[in-house]
Amino acid sequence: MDSFEINKIIAAVLLIALIVIGIGKISDLAFKVNKPEKSAYKVEITENNIVSNVKVKEIEEKIDIKALLALGDLAHGEKVFKKCAACHLINKGGENKIGPALYGVLGRKVASKEDYKYSKAMAAYDKNWTVEEMNGYLRKPQSYIKGTKMAFAGLRKDKDRASIILYLNQNSDNPLELP
């Protein structure tokens, strides 16, 4: 194929593009749409339609931890922890990876590993890792502590969360007394 043929092909493509753009501009001029100043109907917002974060958190806090932990299984927790193992170590004396080492995490203060740089949101979260806190965090980390660096979608299944909590609790020098 010589350069003359290539030039004809490029010219044809450009001409088609110009025609399509031109038709669009001409149709905008021919069919002018006037938008109304006021919307056709109003949506009235009352307190009954608004779902507040406080109500949602109250519902989440009413989870029966005893029943949740009854669903858990250590062997299943070890299996599910493989999802976490990409970023965390659980063995005693384990080093930090992308995330902090999790040995003995239950019972200690949130963001308390001195050799790991936590996000500002985690550092400002002034609580201890209890079973309830861990359950809420593992469900959906990004919404539980807004601004956390942890890019994990969370564990939806109650059995998975309960099993992980049991597994984390077992991997500690002084495990928490579970309900």
Buried (B, 14 or more C-beta within 10 A) or exposed (E): EEEEEEEEEEEEEEEEEEEEEEEEEEEEEEEEEEEEEEEEEEEEEEEEEEEEEEEEEEEEEEBEBEEBBEBBBEEBBBBBBEBBEEBBBBEEEBEBEEBBBBBBBBBEEBBBBEEBEBBEBBEEBEEEBBBBBBBBBBBBBBEBBEEBBBEBEBBEEBBBBBBBBBBBBEBBEEBBEEE
